[in-house]
Amino acid sequence: MSEPTGAARRRGPFKVGDQVQLTDPKGRHYTFTLEEGKNFHTHKGSFPHDELIGAPEGSVVRTTGNVAYLALRPLLPDYVLSMPRGAAVVYPKDAGQILAFADIFPGARVVEAGVGSGSLSSFLLRAIGDQGMLHSYERREDFAEIAQQNVERYFGGPHPAWQLTVGDLQDNLSDTDVDRVILDMLAPWECLEAVSKALVPGGILCCYVATTTQLARTVESIREIGSFNEPTAWETMIRNWHIEGLAVRPDHRMIGHTGFLLTARRLADGVEPPMRRRRPAKGAYGEDYAGPNADGGGR
């Protein structure tokens, strides 16, 4: 049985073409690709790539300035934060939430709209494996080109489960029997009709939006279309901790708001969603509220 795509690049001694992440004594990271005969240069001296080729992961190299660097392969979260960008990347904290709460499984058939720089595509492809299917749609050709280069650089070549289409999802979506749909775009409510036809009953829609107005309009549109159960929305924040002996305290900086996530599940055809029993706060919908798809979004 052949190894899954990209697996050989994640284990064993360093090889030509591998990406290496160096960590200096201050914890700073430097990423490069191993090439025979090349040198890695820093302001603290240099060392030849050949010194790492054939060495085990976790080795330490020293520059001509006698500064030690720890050499490891970059993890996918490290890679996506350092990859060349066309658009903003989906942060690892959000990608992890998408993989978990959209229940991305090996062999899943997934549609993604809004490829950006290829961050989420890389996470999705690694989760679904070679037997799955990821069809990604991106409006901008320049973003699609950058994303393709980033994904292929990570996996060491084209991924057999990936198809990338340049164009609008709602105009080009031809996939059927889709298990999961991930929308990372400005107006996900524009795609709900097309998405509801593509998803299998029980399939999951996951939307990633940046602002509260986008979040509100997306949720109201999902409720109005009537093909999904009641959506769930949330955001996550990460705060690291500083630990030195008895000095244990939270770091002064944290990864705060990056975006909101919401999920909803596709109902069986012809089924009406159960009536909501939660009463909205008084005044939540003003007298002039005309629904999420009215001019101006009803806001």
Secondary structure, 3 states (H helix, E strand, C coil): CCCCCCHHHHCCCCCCCCEEEEECCCCCEEEEECCCCCEEEECCEEEEHHHCCCCCCCEEEECCCCCEEEEECCCHHHHHHHCCCCCCCCCHHHHHHHHHHCCCCCCCEEEEECCCCCHHHHHHHHHHCCCCEEEEEECCHHHHHHHHHHHHHHHCCCCCCEEEEECCHHHHCCCCCEEEEEEECCCHHHHHHHHHHHEEEEEEEEEEECCHHHHHHHHHHHHHHCCECCCEEECCCECCEEEECCEEEECCCCECCCCEEEEEEECCCCCCCCCCCCCCCCCCCCCCCCCCCCHHHHC
